[in-house]
Each structure stands twice: as structure tokens, then as C-alpha cells.
Amino acid sequence: MPYSSNSNRGSGFNLKAPVELGQEYESEIEDISRRGDGIAKIEGFVIFVANAKKGEHVKFKITQVGRRFAVAELV
């Protein structure tokens, strides 16, 4: 089941983010946010990567994890 599914909202089922603070991951940058950050996804979970450009395959480190998205910096 991809992270982006909202079918269990309100049922007491708590989805855990598929990324962890301080860990490094690799992914393609799929799009650019309104603020200019690259957007990567891991298991459907959105990660905003500073200074990344659309189409790049990048390695990044998670600096912040929220309920709906994470923030990362390039490694």
C-alpha cells in the first residue's frame, strides 16, 4: 500500500513515514515545488530536496520528517 493512501484516515491506524531522520536515500527528482525545491518520492511519500533539479538522480539526507512530507538536503 503506498503511503499516500488516505483510506484509513480516522480509523486509529497510524501510517509511519517510510523515511527516517538522518538517513540517506537515493531517488529521482520528479518535479519542482513552488518554493523551488526538488520533489522526490519514496513509497509515495513526498520529500522536498533543496537545490535539486527535475530529472536528476540524487542522494539526499533527511533533515526533517513530518506526517505528510519530509525535507532533505543533497549529500
C-alpha positions as CSV (number, residue, x, y, z in Angstrom):
1,M,0.0,0.0,0.0
2,P,1.5,3.4,-1.0
3,Y,1.9,5.9,1.8
4,S,-0.4,8.4,0.0
5,S,-3.5,6.3,0.6
6,N,-6.0,8.1,2.9
7,S,-8.3,5.1,3.2
8,N,-7.5,4.6,6.9
9,R,-7.9,8.2,8.0
10,G,-9.7,8.5,11.3
11,S,-9.7,4.7,11.9
12,G,-6.9,4.9,14.5
13,F,-4.4,3.3,12.0
14,N,-1.2,5.3,12.1
15,L,0.9,5.2,8.9
16,K,4.6,5.5,9.6
17,A,6.7,7.6,7.2
18,P,8.9,5.3,5.0
19,V,12.0,7.5,5.7
20,E,13.9,8.2,8.9
21,L,15.6,11.4,10.2
22,G,19.3,11.5,9.5
23,Q,19.2,8.6,7.0
24,E,20.4,8.8,3.4
25,Y,18.3,7.8,0.4
26,E,18.5,8.0,-3.4
27,S,15.7,8.9,-5.8
28,E,14.8,10.7,-9.0
29,I,13.6,14.3,-8.7
30,E,10.1,14.1,-10.2
31,D,9.1,17.7,-10.0
32,I,9.8,21.1,-8.5
33,S,7.9,22.7,-5.7
34,R,6.5,26.2,-5.7
35,R,9.5,27.2,-3.5
36,G,11.9,25.8,-6.0
37,D,12.9,22.6,-4.1
38,G,13.1,19.3,-5.9
39,I,10.3,16.8,-5.2
40,A,11.3,13.1,-4.7
41,K,9.1,10.3,-3.6
42,I,9.8,7.1,-1.6
43,E,6.9,4.7,-1.4
44,G,4.6,7.6,-2.4
45,F,5.9,9.8,0.5
46,V,6.9,13.3,-0.7
47,I,10.4,14.5,0.1
48,F,11.4,18.1,-0.6
49,V,15.1,18.2,-1.6
50,A,16.8,21.6,-1.5
51,N,18.9,22.6,-4.6
52,A,17.8,19.6,-6.6
53,K,16.6,19.9,-10.2
54,K,13.9,17.9,-12.0
55,G,15.2,14.8,-13.8
56,E,18.3,14.4,-11.6
57,H,19.0,11.2,-9.7
58,V,20.2,12.4,-6.3
59,K,21.4,11.1,-3.0
60,F,20.0,13.1,0.0
61,K,19.9,13.1,3.8
62,I,16.6,13.6,5.6
63,T,16.7,16.7,7.9
64,Q,13.0,16.8,8.9
65,V,10.1,14.3,8.9
66,G,6.5,15.4,9.2
67,R,3.3,13.4,8.9
68,R,2.7,14.2,5.2
69,F,6.2,15.0,3.9
70,A,9.9,15.2,4.7
71,V,12.7,17.7,4.0
72,A,16.2,16.7,2.8
73,E,19.5,18.1,1.7
74,L,21.8,16.9,-1.0
75,V,24.7,14.7,0.1
